[in-house]
Amino acid sequence: MNVRVMAESDALRDHLDAFVPDVEQTRLARLRRSVGFAARCHAVSERGHRNDVPWMVTLTYAAVDGWKPDDITKALECYRQWCKRKGFACRYVWVAELQQRGAIHYHICCWLPKGQRMPKWDVRTSSHRLARRWWPHGMTNRKVARNAVPYLMKYMSKGSADVLKGFPRGARIYGVGGLEHALRRARRWLGLPAFVQGNSSIFDGWKRAEGGGWRAPSGELVESEFRRTWVGDRYALCRVARHDRAIEANGPFCWLSDRDTAFKHTVH
């Protein structure tokens, strides 16, 4: 596309109140929001502060081309079964990183009760002949991380939109497990559109409507505030509506009986 056509496309987008979304930057922002929130939530519970010990686990492939989509899922399932046998909740967050050699490796933060020691993921869990290694694809490392959230954020800060483009198609770049019900709802709420956040608590069951828009708990269909449209050689999101907000939400909250005097509850 020449400079003149590009300028005309930009002018048309401005006229339509439209913008071209950056898919990779959006994906990266979703990772940081979701994992950062969950990592902080794992330090507390619905009853208050936890004294669990965070462990950092790194999973590395021996071969550059050894990655398969379900490798991390199988490894975490082994860890989940171990937690179940021990009698405590399986709580974790993980992020994927692309090494310079082109291989994926995973950083997992797990929270264990005091006195529990994280097993090595690349050795058999017992002497039984049917015992399996949780990570048979290469090397692993595990250690106690006293400052788990900053430690994890260090790896998240390495990410960039260009790096994400190097991941294999279908590769997940993060995951969360073990949040309690209220915290799962709060995490979901953080990913909702702003106008849905401004008209709901974390417990309201807003759902995507078939064909577009959102379905309110009352059953009312509410159209999205943006619609996808083509401008020049790219698609853009064009604003088509502005919905009222009952509250300008900046964190998970619940309504009081009088909505006009509702308070905002911010998660720190």
C-alpha positions as CSV (number, residue, x, y, z in Angstrom):
1,M,0.0,0.0,0.0
2,N,1.4,3.4,-1.0
3,V,1.7,6.4,1.3
4,R,-1.3,8.2,-0.1
5,V,-3.6,5.2,0.4
6,M,-2.3,4.6,3.9
7,A,-3.0,8.3,4.8
8,E,-6.6,8.0,3.3
9,S,-7.2,4.8,5.4
10,D,-6.0,6.5,8.6
11,A,-8.2,9.5,7.9
12,L,-11.2,7.2,7.3
13,R,-10.5,5.3,10.5
14,D,-10.5,8.6,12.4
15,H,-13.7,9.7,10.8
16,L,-15.4,6.4,11.7
17,D,-14.1,6.6,15.3
18,A,-12.4,3.3,14.6
19,F,-9.1,1.8,15.6
20,V,-7.0,-1.2,14.4
21,P,-6.5,-3.6,17.4
22,D,-3.1,-5.0,18.0
23,V,-3.8,-8.7,18.5
24,E,-0.4,-9.6,20.0
25,Q,-0.4,-6.6,22.4
26,T,-3.9,-7.5,23.5
27,R,-2.9,-11.1,24.1
28,L,0.1,-10.0,26.1
29,A,-2.0,-7.6,28.2
30,R,-4.5,-10.4,28.9
31,L,-1.6,-12.6,30.1
32,R,-0.2,-9.9,32.5
33,R,-3.7,-9.1,33.9
34,S,-4.9,-12.6,34.4
35,V,-1.6,-14.1,35.7
36,G,-0.7,-11.1,37.8
37,F,-4.1,-11.1,39.5
38,A,-4.2,-14.8,40.1
39,A,-0.7,-14.9,41.5
40,R,-1.6,-12.3,44.1
41,C,-4.9,-14.1,44.9
42,H,-3.1,-17.3,45.6
43,A,-1.5,-15.6,48.6
44,V,-4.9,-15.1,50.2
45,S,-8.1,-17.0,50.6
46,E,-11.8,-16.2,51.2
47,R,-10.9,-16.5,54.9
48,G,-7.8,-14.3,54.9
49,H,-4.1,-14.5,54.4
50,R,-2.4,-17.8,53.6
51,N,1.0,-18.9,54.9
52,D,1.7,-21.3,52.1
53,V,5.2,-21.5,50.5
54,P,5.6,-20.6,46.8
55,W,7.8,-22.9,44.7
56,M,9.1,-22.0,41.3
57,V,9.3,-24.8,38.8
58,T,11.0,-24.6,35.4
59,L,10.3,-27.1,32.6
60,T,12.8,-27.2,29.7
61,Y,12.8,-29.3,26.5
62,A,15.9,-31.3,25.5
63,A,15.0,-30.9,21.8
64,V,14.1,-27.6,20.1
65,D,11.3,-29.4,18.2
66,G,10.1,-31.5,21.1
67,W,7.1,-29.4,21.9
68,K,3.6,-30.8,21.8
69,P,0.4,-28.8,22.8
70,D,-0.7,-31.1,25.6
71,D,2.8,-31.5,27.3
72,I,2.1,-28.8,29.9
73,T,-1.4,-30.2,30.5
74,K,-0.2,-33.7,31.3
75,A,2.6,-32.4,33.6
76,L,0.1,-30.3,35.6
77,E,-2.3,-33.2,35.8
78,C,0.4,-35.3,37.4
79,Y,1.0,-32.4,39.9
80,R,-2.7,-32.2,40.5
81,Q,-3.0,-35.9,41.3
82,W,0.0,-35.6,43.7
83,C,-1.7,-32.7,45.5
84,K,-4.9,-34.8,45.8
85,R,-3.1,-37.7,47.3
86,K,-1.4,-35.3,49.8
87,G,-4.8,-33.8,50.7
88,F,-4.4,-30.2,49.8
89,A,-5.5,-27.9,47.0
90,C,-3.6,-27.7,43.8
91,R,-2.9,-24.0,43.2
92,Y,-0.6,-22.6,40.5
93,V,0.0,-20.1,37.7
94,W,2.4,-20.6,34.7
95,V,3.8,-18.7,31.8
96,A,5.5,-19.9,28.7
97,E,8.8,-18.4,27.4
98,L,10.5,-18.7,24.1
99,Q,14.2,-19.4,24.5
100,Q,16.8,-17.9,22.1
101,R,17.4,-21.4,20.6
102,G,13.7,-21.4,19.6
103,A,12.5,-23.9,22.2
104,I,9.5,-23.3,24.6
105,H,10.0,-23.6,28.3
106,Y,7.6,-23.1,31.2
107,H,7.8,-21.2,34.4
108,I,5.3,-22.5,37.0
109,C,4.7,-21.0,40.5
110,C,3.0,-23.4,42.9
111,W,1.8,-22.8,46.4
112,L,2.4,-25.6,48.9
113,P,1.5,-25.9,52.6
114,K,4.4,-25.3,55.0
115,G,6.5,-28.5,55.5
116,Q,5.7,-29.9,52.0
117,R,8.6,-30.2,49.5
118,M,8.1,-30.1,45.8
119,P,9.2,-33.3,44.0
120,K,11.5,-33.2,41.1
121,W,9.4,-33.2,37.9
122,D,11.9,-35.1,35.8
123,V,12.4,-38.2,38.0
124,R,10.0,-41.0,38.9
125,T,7.7,-40.1,41.8
126,S,8.3,-43.5,43.5
127,S,10.1,-46.8,43.1
128,H,7.0,-48.5,41.7
129,R,7.6,-49.8,38.2
130,L,4.4,-48.0,36.9
131,A,5.4,-44.6,38.4
132,R,6.0,-42.0,35.8
133,R,8.0,-38.8,35.4
134,W,5.9,-35.7,35.4
135,W,8.1,-34.1,32.7
136,P,9.9,-36.7,30.5
137,H,10.8,-34.2,27.8
138,G,14.0,-32.8,29.3
139,M,15.3,-31.0,32.4
140,T,13.5,-29.4,35.3
141,N,14.4,-27.2,38.2
142,R,12.5,-26.3,41.4
143,K,13.2,-24.0,44.3
144,V,11.4,-22.0,46.9
145,A,10.6,-18.4,45.8
146,R,10.1,-16.2,48.8
147,N,9.0,-13.3,46.6
148,A,6.8,-15.3,44.2
149,V,4.9,-12.6,42.5
150,P,7.8,-10.3,41.6
151,Y,9.8,-13.4,40.5
152,L,7.0,-14.4,38.1
153,M,6.5,-10.8,36.9
154,K,10.2,-10.7,35.9
155,Y,9.5,-13.4,33.3
156,M,6.3,-11.8,32.2
157,S,8.1,-8.4,31.7
158,K,10.3,-10.1,29.1
159,G,7.4,-10.7,26.8
160,S,6.8,-8.6,23.8
161,A,4.3,-8.7,20.9
162,D,7.1,-9.7,18.5
163,V,8.2,-12.6,20.8
164,L,4.6,-13.9,20.9
165,K,4.6,-14.3,17.1
166,G,7.4,-16.9,17.4
167,F,5.3,-19.4,19.4
168,P,4.0,-22.4,17.5
169,R,0.4,-22.2,16.3
170,G,-2.0,-23.4,19.1
171,A,0.5,-22.8,21.9
172,R,-0.9,-21.5,25.2
173,I,1.2,-18.8,26.8
174,Y,-0.2,-18.9,30.3
175,G,-2.5,-20.8,32.7
176,V,-4.1,-20.5,36.1
177,G,-5.4,-23.2,38.4
178,G,-6.8,-23.6,41.9
179,L,-8.5,-20.2,42.5
180,E,-11.5,-20.3,44.9
181,H,-15.0,-19.5,43.6
182,A,-15.1,-15.8,44.4
183,L,-11.6,-15.2,43.0
184,R,-12.4,-17.1,39.8
185,R,-15.4,-14.9,39.3
186,A,-13.3,-11.8,40.0
187,R,-10.7,-12.9,37.4
188,R,-13.4,-13.5,34.8
189,W,-14.9,-10.1,35.6
190,L,-11.5,-8.4,34.8
191,G,-11.7,-9.7,31.3
192,L,-15.1,-8.4,30.5
193,P,-15.8,-5.3,28.4
194,A,-15.8,-2.0,30.3
195,F,-19.6,-1.5,29.9
196,V,-20.3,-4.9,31.3
197,Q,-18.0,-4.3,34.2
198,G,-19.7,-1.0,34.9
199,N,-23.1,-2.7,35.2
200,S,-22.4,-5.9,37.1
201,S,-20.8,-7.4,40.1
202,I,-18.3,-10.2,39.9
203,F,-21.2,-12.7,40.6
204,D,-23.5,-11.6,37.8
205,G,-23.8,-14.0,35.0
206,W,-23.3,-12.0,31.8
207,K,-22.7,-14.2,28.8
208,R,-21.8,-13.6,25.2
209,A,-24.9,-13.7,23.0
210,E,-25.1,-15.9,19.9
211,G,-24.6,-13.6,16.9
212,G,-22.9,-10.9,18.8
213,G,-23.4,-8.7,21.9
214,W,-23.9,-9.7,25.5
215,R,-26.8,-11.3,27.4
216,A,-27.5,-9.7,30.8
217,P,-28.6,-11.7,33.8
218,S,-32.2,-10.5,33.2
219,G,-32.1,-12.0,29.7
220,E,-31.8,-8.6,27.9
221,L,-29.7,-8.5,24.8
222,V,-27.1,-5.7,24.9
223,E,-25.2,-4.9,21.8
224,S,-21.4,-4.5,21.9
225,E,-20.0,-1.0,21.8
226,F,-17.7,-1.9,18.9
227,R,-18.3,-3.6,15.6
228,R,-15.7,-5.1,13.3
229,T,-15.4,-3.4,9.9
230,W,-12.9,-3.3,7.1
231,V,-11.0,-0.1,6.4
232,G,-8.6,-0.3,3.5
233,D,-6.7,-3.5,3.7
234,R,-7.2,-4.1,7.4
235,Y,-10.0,-4.6,9.8
236,A,-10.8,-2.1,12.5
237,L,-13.2,-1.8,15.4
238,C,-15.7,0.9,15.0
239,R,-17.7,2.3,17.9
240,V,-21.4,1.8,17.3
241,A,-22.8,2.4,20.8
242,R,-22.0,4.0,24.2
243,H,-23.8,2.3,27.1
244,D,-24.4,3.9,30.5
245,R,-22.3,2.7,33.4
246,A,-23.9,2.4,36.8
247,I,-20.4,2.8,38.3
248,E,-17.0,3.5,36.9
249,A,-15.4,0.2,37.9
250,N,-11.7,-0.1,38.6
251,G,-11.7,-3.4,40.4
252,P,-13.9,-6.3,41.4
253,F,-16.8,-5.1,43.5
254,C,-20.3,-6.0,44.6
255,W,-23.4,-3.8,44.6
256,L,-24.8,-2.4,47.8
257,S,-28.6,-2.3,48.3
258,D,-28.7,1.3,46.9
259,R,-26.9,1.5,43.6
260,D,-26.6,5.3,43.8
261,T,-24.3,5.0,46.8
262,A,-22.3,1.9,45.7
263,F,-18.7,1.8,46.7
264,K,-15.8,0.5,44.6
265,H,-13.6,-2.3,46.0
266,T,-10.2,-2.3,44.5
267,V,-8.0,-5.5,44.6
268,H,-4.4,-4.6,45.5
